[in-house]
């Protein structure tokens, strides 16, 4: 083999710098090409294509998995392909081996899927043998023929607007050689990498570079960082000293707000909707209350006391609590202004005026009782301060059931105009 010349370090660096100029020109040209790609016209997909997936029949829209963009690689894994039944075609296998963890595409609102003619049983067998984890579907109709991948491998990019799907780009043959890398996949999509430096049409989603990067085993890292920052901001809110002497009636008799801390420095009060003339507590508050006892095993060990407070007389609270099997402490504020001062109970005058202050805004009267949560702190001198209050959707994070539902394909599946229509008191659900 005839080798290039052997040179000094200085000459080697000079040669590298000379080539680097051309490499940077190529990078800029590639970025410009990607910008043109983002301005390609879209082609509406009007056929209802069907695939077999691990959980049964799915549509092309289902392949998006709820995200905005979809990339589909047509891999040749089927009878008649060299290597069958143990392998996909060798070139397609090389592409599959190079695919980066799909979590990085997912955080850019993009799903990657492979599609072949093999059955799901055969696909799962080969995936397990080769250690591949990307979603992989079985083509059952003319999808491959219609999108130019019936005789040769290729990669199609799609975008959706609601339930409408559009084809935005296609590459095959040597164009597929660059695939596998997260950046290169994003560069063939309609939205691109979605970073601020990119030349994209006005209104396209963009964020600063690097901020969306994640470890692939922590796909919710960005949300976690935002939640942690919000919690830190909540802890830095100014405190309001409580000068009013509130007295409640509870299972231990008369108790002041300071007494409710029970020797701890932090107190959480759930404002449970149960009016003086109500026969039973609010069903939505009851839904939340089903989660309280589990947390209450642990809160005292972090210097936190939890109680619920309502305006109904203690006898009603105790009877309802017994009916539903709860253990948390529940007190009556009947006879004091506590619920009114924290804007979760409303007067007849407010009802007549049809104007109430709730959830940090003035709005129309809905009910004489509404839900909320307030947090208090007691210092070493025994002074009590309000540190935080939340209402309405701000209470969602108290509901462990919602966190479970947020993980499943159908989500909470609620009526957006009345989110808790489906909720019942737990002794009222039909078996």
Secondary structure by P-SEA (a helix, b strand, c coil): ccccccccaaaaaaaaaaaaaaaaaaaaaaaaaaaaaaacbbbbbccbbbbbccccccccccccccccbbbbbbcccccccccccccccaaaaaaaaacccaaaaaaacbbbbbbccccaaaaaaaaaaaccccbbbbbccccccccccccccbbbbbbbcccbbbbccccccccccccccaaaaaaacccccccccccccccccccccccccccccccaaaaaaaaaaaaaaaaacbbbbbccbbbbbccccccccccccccccbbbbbbcccccccccccaaaaaaaccccccccccccccbbbbbbccccaaaaaaaaaaaccccbbbbcccccccccccccccaaaaaaccccccccccccccccccbbbbbbbccccbbbbcccccccccccccaaaaaaaacccccccccccccccccccccccc
